[in-house]
Amino acid sequence: MIKNWFSQFSDNLKEYGGYSIGKLFALLSDPEIISLAGGLPSPEMFLKDGMRTASKNRLQDNIETIMQYTNIKGESDLTKAVIKFLERDNIHISEENIVITSSGQHGLDLTGRLFLNPGDVVMIDRPTFAGAIVAFQLQRPEFIGFDIEDDGPDVDSYGKKIEKLQKQDKKPKFIYVVPDFQNPSGITTSFEKRKALLDISYKYDIPIVEDSPYRDLRYHGKTIPSIFELAQKHDYSNVIGLYTFSKLFCPGIRVGFNIGPKEVIEKMTNIKEGNVLNTPKYNQDMCTAFLTEMDMETHLEKCRNYYSEKLNIFLKTMEKYFPPEMGVTWTKPEGGLFLWVTVPEHIDTYKLFYEALKFKVAFVPGSAFYGENPGKNHMRINFSFASKEQLAEAVKRLSKCIKNYI
Ligand SMILES: Cc1ncc(COP(=O)(O)O)c(C=O)c1O
């Protein structure tokens, strides 16, 4: 009998604990708690009729192939539909540049596995998406973080940091960014900073991993070209794009896609062979139906209107219940599903989380979103899932809780 399983675990996984916030989510089962913690899109935005029809038709006509193994790189129908989907965003690629993934998280996992050895440097935002941190952590890299400013990461510090690393014979493996309505901050990276990031990428020969789950969820302001689009004007070579259907269609379907240079996509496909093999054909076909049969543009417009209304309610109620003397500030996103609240420095939001539960409201403590040296006085707020009434009530509860805590 094996008494010490720990000693059997691989070096990469011995200390690996998955999501640090997982156990906090387990505390949210009380139905009276209004949770602004998860990253859930609203089920009101699910295309229920379209899904039922697409599902019924496909299962009726095609069940024998749908329930079979399928090719690893992805269904050809879906790949073609994705190429068209990207063309509306000025991204022009061919089939050799895409691998269908089993979700955005899987896309991140393939990226981490492909590029990272233990100790390799990854440049990330401070804060950044917690799921990217856990996916990359599987390979035990070293994270170097760059503060997020109102217009995106502090790009000016990149060059200095890279040159410092060069003196130690180190070179970052890649730069990971979420330029549109970043999770968790809701901040959008400006055009100038996107160009500057690309310049850095070419100057120092470091790939950029651009994660874009929210790009189609812009509520106001002008769309800014993706870094992938900007890279096409060079030679296509330096940027890898990660996408998911989770926020635009539904997360339960677990389908996404990675795009990039042929060599990268080939290798990611090889890795996929060793982890999920193929993405279920049924799930892929549902995504094809979303892109080709379900009037996606009308649906996206509806999502934008709906989420934008929720965001406005949230921001207006914040202004009312968080007067300047409370010393609380928050970002004002132009899209996406999240915003970032900063409380006075002496408040540790991890402790505040437990207080907030007593007031029947929940958020994610900001410390979960750092690869190193976590900030303690922030929280991530999701505004897409709770109802409009709940959102306003949650802000009141949060305000009471913080006043009480101070
Ligand atoms: C920036 C970012 N990347 C990737 C993902 C993962 O998406 P999926 O739910 O498809 O795994 C998320 C989900 O919240 C996200 O915010």
The ligand as a Tripos MOL2 file, in Angstrom:
@<TRIPOS>MOLECULE
LIG
   16    16     1     0     0
SMALL
NO_CHARGES

@<TRIPOS>ATOM
      1 C1         -9.2220   36.2100  -19.7690 C.3       1 LIG1
      2 C2         -9.8420   34.8590  -19.7920 C.ar      1 LIG1
      3 N1         -9.2590   33.8800  -20.4970 N.ar      1 LIG1
      4 C3         -9.7700   32.6480  -20.5490 C.ar      1 LIG1
      5 C4        -10.9300   32.3370  -19.8730 C.ar      1 LIG1
      6 C5        -11.4000   30.9230  -19.8770 C.3       1 LIG1
      7 O1        -12.5300   30.7360  -20.6040 O.3       1 LIG1
      8 P1        -13.3180   29.3670  -20.6110 P.3       1 LIG1
      9 O2        -14.4850   29.5630  -19.6990 O.co2     1 LIG1
     10 O3        -13.7170   29.1440  -22.0140 O.co2     1 LIG1
     11 O4        -12.4230   28.3050  -20.1120 O.co2     1 LIG1
     12 C6        -11.5830   33.3290  -19.1270 C.ar      1 LIG1
     13 C7        -12.8030   33.0060  -18.3870 C.2       1 LIG1
     14 O5        -13.2790   33.7050  -17.5430 O.2       1 LIG1
     15 C8        -11.0280   34.6310  -19.0970 C.ar      1 LIG1
     16 O6        -11.5840   35.6200  -18.4030 O.3       1 LIG1
@<TRIPOS>BOND
     1     1     2 1
     2     2     3 ar
     3     2    15 ar
     4     3     4 ar
     5     4     5 ar
     6     5     6 1
     7     5    12 ar
     8     6     7 1
     9     7     8 1
    10     8     9 2
    11     8    10 1
    12     8    11 1
    13    12    13 1
    14    12    15 ar
    15    13    14 2
    16    15    16 1
@<TRIPOS>SUBSTRUCTURE
     1 LIG1         1 GROUP 0 **** ****
